[in-house]
């Protein structure tokens, strides 16, 4: 997939502007190694770890607050991915 719009449509069947914080963080997590961290693969714990890293960076840089961080961290984003 090329671009956030294509990834958003492919994984969540919605435009990028409608992504939630947890969904955005998951897609950003895929950038380092897309096939390794694929939500369809076996490395879900590693994907969730990377999602947490992205969320921490978003919080630390002021893009989200502590409450948003905590809520997004607890969401099972992989379960939201469509086949």
Rosetta blueprint (number, residue, H / E / L):
1 X L
2 X L
3 X L
4 X H
5 X H
6 X H
7 X H
8 X H
9 X H
10 X H
11 X H
12 X H
13 X L
14 X L
15 X L
16 X H
17 X H
18 X H
19 X L
20 X L
21 X H
22 X H
23 X H
24 X H
25 X H
26 X H
27 X H
28 X H
29 X H
30 X L
31 X L
32 X L
33 X L
34 X L
35 X L
36 X L
37 X L
38 X L
39 X L
40 X L
41 X L
42 X L
43 X L
44 X H
45 X H
46 X H
47 X H
48 X H
49 X H
50 X H
51 X H
52 X H
53 X H
54 X H
55 X H
56 X H
57 X H
58 X H
59 X H
60 X H
61 X L
62 X L
63 X L
64 X L
65 X L
66 X H
67 X H
68 X H
69 X H
70 X H
71 X H
72 X H
73 X H
74 X H
75 X L
76 X L
77 X H
78 X H
79 X H
80 X H
81 X L
82 X L
83 X L
